[in-house]
């Protein structure tokens, strides 16, 4: 889970991520990880852009979604690595650091969608 004020972001084994308003009983937005059809292990809000969320999955892919448009706006993938275990954005949101099941760590540039380390 990830929290930002009155909004909580959750990921699930049913391959969905949900954005919840804690003042309501039902999810505000549901994001289906239909491309990967994979369990979601971790979720993060992008700093300064809480309408953009990162979703890390068992298939080793991190996808960025715009919650307003309900569409994918970015994808980070290294074919040789599987299962995203955790991730964190830098304060600026420019870089996304991800830890994988294979004990690898990747640093992704969110503008170019390329690995920088």
C-alpha positions in Angstrom: 0.0 0.0 0.0 1.0 3.6 -0.6 -0.7 6.6 1.0 -1.0 10.3 -0.1 -3.3 12.3 2.1 -6.9 10.9 1.8 -5.9 8.6 -1.0 -4.5 5.1 -0.7 -3.0 3.0 -3.5 -3.1 -0.8 -3.2 -1.9 -3.7 -5.4 -3.4 -7.2 -5.3 -2.9 -10.8 -6.3 -6.0 -10.4 -8.6 -3.8 -8.4 -11.0 -5.4 -5.0 -10.1 -4.3 -1.8 -8.4 -6.9 0.3 -6.8 -6.9 4.0 -5.7 -9.1 4.4 -2.6 -10.5 7.6 -1.0 -10.4 6.7 2.7 -13.5 8.9 3.2 -15.5 6.5 1.0 -16.2 2.7 1.2 -15.5 1.8 -2.5 -12.4 2.2 -4.6 -12.4 5.5 -6.6 -10.4 4.0 -9.5 -9.4 0.5 -10.4 -6.5 -0.1 -12.7 -6.3 -3.5 -14.3 -2.8 -4.9 -15.0 -4.3 -6.7 -18.0 -1.2 -6.4 -20.2 0.9 -8.6 -17.9 -2.0 -10.5 -16.3 0.4 -10.8 -13.4 0.2 -10.4 -9.6 1.0 -6.9 -8.4 3.7 -6.8 -5.8 4.2 -3.1 -5.2 2.7 0.2 -5.9 3.9 3.8 -5.6 2.5 7.3 -6.3 4.9 9.5 -8.4 6.1 12.5 -6.3 4.3 15.7 -7.2 2.0 13.9 -9.7 -0.3 11.8 -7.5 -2.4 11.1 -10.6 0.5 9.0 -11.9 1.1 5.6 -10.2 3.8 2.9 -10.7 2.7 -0.7 -10.5 5.4 -3.5 -10.1 4.4 -7.0 -11.0 5.5 -10.6 -10.8 6.3 -10.6 -14.5 9.2 -8.2 -13.8 7.5 -5.2 -15.5 6.9 -1.8 -13.9 4.0 0.1 -15.6 3.1 3.8 -15.0 -0.6 4.6 -15.2 -2.3 8.0 -15.4 -5.3 7.6 -13.0 -7.2 10.4 -14.7 -7.1 9.0 -18.2 -7.0 5.3 -16.9 -4.2 4.6 -19.4 -0.6 3.4 -19.3 1.9 6.2 -19.8 5.2 4.3 -19.3 6.8 0.9 -19.0 10.1 -0.3 -17.6 11.3 -3.8 -18.4 14.5 -5.8 -18.5 13.9 -9.1 -20.2 16.6 -10.8 -18.1 15.0 -9.9 -14.8 11.8 -11.2 -13.2 9.5 -10.3 -10.3 9.5 -6.7 -9.0 9.7 -6.8 -5.2 9.8 -3.2 -4.3 10.4 0.2 -5.8 10.8 3.9 -4.8 10.9 7.2 -6.7 13.6 9.8 -6.0 12.2 13.0 -4.5 12.0 14.6 -7.9 10.3 11.7 -9.5 12.9 11.6 -12.3 14.3 8.3 -11.2 12.6 5.1 -10.1 14.7 2.5 -8.2 13.4 -1.1 -8.3 14.5 -4.2 -6.5 13.9 -7.6 -8.2 13.5 -11.2 -7.0 16.8 -12.0 -8.7 18.7 -9.7 -6.2 19.1 -7.1 -9.0 18.5 -3.4 -8.5 17.7 -1.2 -11.5 17.5 2.6 -11.7 15.0 3.8 -14.4 14.8 7.2 -15.9 11.1 8.1 -15.9 11.5 10.4 -18.9 13.4 8.2 -21.2 12.1 4.8 -19.8 15.8 3.6 -20.0 17.9 2.0 -17.3 20.6 4.3 -15.9 22.1 1.9 -13.4 
